[in-house]
């Protein structure tokens, strides 16, 4: 099963299972960019109000919810499961989501708003995305930076 087909099937299923509690489904990483290999994971961020508080219980809850999906759709799937409060705090991997993602579901533009605020903050800091000799990207978050200075998002 192709990556795009798998994430669309997952998203459709999550809308059915979580209904009004589902907030956002974001597909990101190399499979979105088209730079994936046969070993690449399919990275998906899911924001849902119904997720349990404890991480292991949440993961079990999620795997039970997606149980009916074909194993081909789940075999390469790697998920980040967050509540809206957790998603509101900027995470380091959001920098990668800024440049290689597709928002598949976004109630009231919740996650789009998070990304817009992050873009604005990066611009205010004069942050710059760079690439090393292998093509991997990294960020210079603040210019100029003084040793010991704290950079807040």
N, C-alpha and C positions, 0 to 999 in steps of 0.2 A: 504494500500500500504506500502510495506517495505521501510525503510529509504534509502537503497542503490538504489533501483529501482526509488524512488522519486528524488534523487539527480542526477542520470544519466539522467533521463527524463528532469529535469531542465537544466542541462548542455547542452544537445543536443538542447533544445529549445533556450537557450541563444546564442549558436553558430549561429543558424539560424537567430535570431533577430538582434543581434549586429554585426555579421560577423567580419570584420577586426578590429572593435573597441573593441572587447572583448579581454582582456589581460589574466586574470586568473580567475579560479573557484576553490575554495578550500573548501572541506568538512572537518569539524573538530568537535571535542568534543566527548561526550559520545557515540553517535551513531556510530562513527568510531571505538572507542575502544571496543565496544560491552558491555559497562557497562550501557547502557541506560535502562530506565524504560518506562512504558506506558505514563508517563507524560513528558518525555524528548523531548526537541526541536531538530530539525535537523538544525545544525548551518552551514551556508555557507557564505564564503567571496567571493565577486565578485569584480573584478577590471576591469574597463571599461573606455575607453577614451571618450565615448559618454554620460557619466552621466552629468546631469545638475549640476550647481554649488550649488544651494540652496538645503539643505537636504530634506525638505518636498516635493519640486518639484521633486527631484531625486527619492524619494520613490514612489511617484505617477507614475512617468515615468516607474519605474521598475514594479510596480504592473499592470500597463496597458500592459506592454510587456509580462508578464507571465500569463495574463488573460486567454488565451486558455488552459492552463494546467488544468488537472483534479483537482478538489478541494481536493481530497485525497493526491495529490502530494504537495499541498500548505498548508494544514491544520496545520502541525507542523513546517513549515519552518520559520527560523529566519535568516535574511540576514544582512550582513554588506556590504554596498555598497561604494566603494572607487574609486577615480580616481588613475591613476598611481602615480602622485605626492603625493597624500595623503598616498597611500600604502607604499611609499618609506620611510616614517617616522615610526620608530619602535613604535609599540603600545603594551601596556601591555599584551593584549590577544595573541600576537604573541608567548609568552612563552608557552601557552597551545597548540598553533598550532604546535610548534616544536615537541611535544611529542605525539599528537593524531590528525593526519590529513591525508588526501589523496588529492593530487593535481589532479583534474579531467581534467583541461585544463590549459595550461601555455605557452602562446606565447613567444617564444624565451627565455624560462626558467626564465621569469621575477620574479615570486614569489619564485621560487626555489632559485634564486640568493639572494633574500632578506633573506630567511631563512638560507642560507649558511653563509652570512655575520653576521647574528645574532649569529649563533653557534660559529663562530670564535671569536666574541667579548666576548661571555660568557666564552669561554675557556681562553681567555686572562685575564679575570677578576677572573679566578678560581671559577666561579659560580657553584653552586651545587643545583640540584633539590632534595628536600626532601619530605617526606610524613608524615602527622600527624597520630594520632591514628585511625582516621576514614578512612584513605587511601587517603584523599585529598592531592594534591601536592602543594608545594610552593617552592620558590626559595630563596636561599641565593645568592645574586647577586655579592658580592665582598668580598673576604677574604684576608687579614684582612680589616675591614672597620673602618675608624676613624669618630667619631661623627662630623657631619657637612659636611662631604665629599660628593661631588656630583658625582654620577655614570652616565656616558653618554653612550648612545648606538649609 
